[in-house]
Amino acid sequence: MKYLVLALVAIVIVVVFRKKAGPAQTTQTQVPVPRSSRAIEIDGDYITIDALGFFGPFSQSPNSHYTVAWRDNHGNKPGDVVLLEGSKVLFQGQLQRPNDGSVSDSGVFVINDWKYTDSPSGTFYAFEPSGKIIIAKNLRANLINNGISKDGRFAACQAAHSESADGGMLCVFDLRAKRIVGRFLPVAGWASRYDFESDKSIVHLIYDDGKRHRYAFTGSFLDSETWETDKVKYASGYELVEIAEDS
């Protein structure tokens, strides 16, 4: 009987001790990461979309709702084009060598296809958010860049110099009417970005130094006086001689 009582006391002590000390090991609950943040990662000018095995440059709409991304495989195989609304894939397709994507607040987007060719050539594409082609314009010149209005109504594409009639031309498109509404040589040179006054049929050419010049869609240079003044104000000695000879 004595030994039984001692055994019961020992068991009670062990149980009380364990309750106070807690378990010897703990398990950690892994909180799942939302799929959208795990599958899409932006680093500088590039985006990774894990679900598509995609990595490439991208551009976002002014309202940040849409993202167009592209991957030029440099002729080894067709390049890829992806349109996202937030983290949702709206369109995934292929072009020969997609570059220079721009997307509007409506999800309408444009892409320059540099093509598989050694001769000056390129195709300007405009797409609906579904991926349906609005315009596909072949140009006999390499393509420099493009831009699209915030509302997705108008777009522009700059061609590089070539011996063809397309060389150096800035083409302005009415995407609703599906046609070219302007084609001209920018007097002040090639721009890096574009802005549009859709209600006035005006395109702004924006340069890396912050300057911008306005053109009517017809090609009329609306800021010619300002540009002539700036030419003299900022010209080098050699350029001043050329200006004097031309005047």
Secondary structure, DSSP 8 states (H G I E B T S, - for coil): -HHHHHHHHHHHHHHHHHHHH--S----------HHHHHEEEETTEEEEGGGTEEEEEEE-TTSSEEEEEE--TTSS-EEEEEEETTEEEEEEEESSEEEEEE-TTS-EEEEE--S-SSS-EEEEEE-TTS-EEEEEEESS-EEEEEE-TTSSEEEEEE---SSTTTT-EEEEETTTTEEEEEE--TT---SEEEEEGGGTEEEEE-TTS-EEEEETT--BTTHHHHHHHHHHH--HHHHHHHHHH-
